[in-house]
Amino acid sequence: LGEPGKEHPRRGERAAASKTEEYAGAVIFRREAEHVLWAMVRDMFNHWTLVKGHTQPDETLEAGALRKVREEIGVDGRVVAPLGENTYPATNLEGESVLRHVKYFLIETNDIVLTLEQDAGLVEAKWVPMAEVMALKHYPDLNGIVKEAMEKITKVSS
């Protein structure tokens, strides 16, 4: 979420980017015995993050999130609940400064094997125990999404 060293616009300030890209993202989890595991991906900046990406023109945000999960880490799942959203500055493939607005969904899977898509700016994918997710090196704007997902998973499990 974002890029290291990039300043996030403050609330109420106008961002320098002239274009906003709409993305769909996901917290992907599976249950294993008494544990909940999250599929996390590490980006080229060495931060652990969530799967996300553009939606197709005729695609809902939920369908886009499910497709990105399938493309980027090779698992299928089902949307359990919507989560929050965030916006962060980035540079797109054309070299333009943009704002990326991401709407996240909580997705449960039964799949075990993660197969990382090549050329997606990601270098690793792994299952992480939910209790250890916040200890990973990650982008601070991810905290609210992570906490909301943890609350929803805990609520569903009880």
C-alpha positions in Angstrom: 0.0 0.0 0.0 1.9 3.0 -1.1 5.6 3.1 -1.8 8.3 3.6 0.8 9.5 7.2 1.1 6.4 8.6 -0.6 4.5 11.1 1.4 0.8 10.5 1.9 -1.4 13.5 1.4 -2.8 14.9 4.7 -6.5 14.9 5.3 -8.0 17.8 3.4 -4.9 18.5 1.3 -5.0 18.1 -2.4 -2.7 15.4 -3.8 -0.3 16.3 -6.6 -1.5 13.3 -8.7 -4.1 14.2 -11.3 -5.4 10.7 -11.8 -7.0 8.1 -9.5 -6.9 4.4 -10.2 -9.6 2.2 -8.7 -8.3 -1.1 -7.3 -9.8 -4.1 -5.5 -7.8 -5.9 -2.8 -8.2 -8.8 -0.3 -7.3 -10.2 3.0 -7.1 -13.9 2.2 -7.3 -16.4 5.0 -7.7 -20.1 5.7 -8.4 -22.2 8.8 -5.9 -24.9 9.8 -6.8 -26.8 13.0 -6.9 -24.2 15.8 -5.1 -21.5 13.7 -6.1 -18.9 11.1 -3.5 -18.3 8.4 -3.3 -15.3 6.1 -1.8 -15.2 2.6 0.7 -12.4 2.6 2.8 -11.1 -0.3 6.1 -9.3 -0.1 6.8 -6.6 -2.6 10.0 -5.4 -4.3 10.4 -2.8 -1.5 10.6 -5.7 1.0 7.2 -4.8 2.6 4.6 -7.5 3.3 1.2 -6.4 1.9 -2.1 -7.6 0.6 -3.1 -8.8 -2.9 -4.7 -5.9 -5.0 -5.0 -4.6 -8.5 -7.1 -3.0 -11.2 -10.7 -4.2 -11.9 -11.8 -5.0 -15.4 -14.4 -2.6 -17.1 -17.4 -4.9 -16.6 -16.3 -6.4 -13.3 -17.6 -5.7 -9.8 -15.1 -4.9 -7.1 -15.8 -8.3 -5.4 -15.2 -10.2 -8.7 -12.1 -8.1 -9.3 -10.7 -9.0 -5.8 -11.4 -12.7 -6.4 -9.7 -12.6 -9.9 -6.6 -10.8 -8.5 -6.3 -13.4 -5.7 -6.4 -16.1 -8.4 -4.0 -14.4 -10.7 -1.4 -13.2 -8.1 -1.2 -16.2 -5.7 -3.2 -18.9 -7.5 -5.9 -19.6 -5.0 -9.7 -19.5 -5.2 -12.0 -18.4 -2.5 -15.2 -16.8 -1.5 -15.9 -13.2 -0.3 -16.9 -13.3 3.4 -17.3 -9.6 4.0 -16.4 -6.2 2.7 -13.5 -4.4 4.5 -12.4 -0.8 4.5 -10.6 1.1 1.9 -7.5 3.3 1.5 -5.9 5.7 -0.9 -2.1 6.0 -1.5 0.2 7.7 -3.9 2.1 5.6 -6.5 3.7 5.7 -9.9 1.9 3.7 -12.6 3.5 1.8 -15.5 3.4 4.9 -17.7 5.5 6.8 -15.1 2.6 9.0 -14.0 2.0 10.0 -10.4 -1.4 8.6 -9.4 -3.5 8.0 -6.4 -4.6 4.4 -6.0 -7.9 3.9 -4.2 -8.4 0.3 -3.0 -11.5 -1.3 -1.7 -10.7 -4.5 0.3 -12.6 -7.7 0.9 -12.2 -10.5 3.3 -11.8 -13.7 1.3 -11.7 -17.3 2.7 -10.0 -20.1 0.9 -9.5 -23.8 1.5 -6.5 -23.9 -0.9 -3.1 -24.5 0.6 -0.5 -24.0 -2.1 0.4 -20.4 -3.0 1.7 -19.8 -6.5 3.1 -16.3 -6.9 2.5 -14.6 -10.3 5.7 -13.6 -12.0 6.2 -9.9 -13.1 3.6 -8.5 -10.6 6.1 -6.5 -8.5 5.9 -9.2 -5.9 8.8 -11.4 -4.8 7.3 -13.8 -2.3 4.0 -15.2 -1.0 3.5 -17.2 2.2 1.0 -18.2 4.8 1.4 -16.3 8.0 -0.4 -17.0 11.3 -2.9 -14.2 11.9 -1.4 -13.4 15.3 2.0 -12.6 13.5 0.7 -10.4 10.7 1.1 -7.0 12.5 4.7 -7.9 13.4 5.7 -8.1 9.7 7.3 -5.1 8.0 4.3 -3.5 6.3 2.9 -0.2 5.2 1.2 1.7 8.1 -1.9 2.6 6.0 -2.6 -1.2 6.1 -3.2 -1.2 9.9 -6.9 -0.3 9.8 -7.7 -2.9 7.2 -5.7 -5.6 9.1 -7.4 -4.8 12.4 -10.9 -4.8 10.8 -10.2 -8.2 9.1 -9.0 -9.7 12.4 -12.1 -8.6 14.2 -14.4 -10.0 11.5 -12.5 -13.4 11.4 -12.6 -13.6 15.2 -16.3 -12.8 15.3 -17.1 -15.4 12.6 -15.0 -18.0 14.5 -16.7 -17.6 17.9 
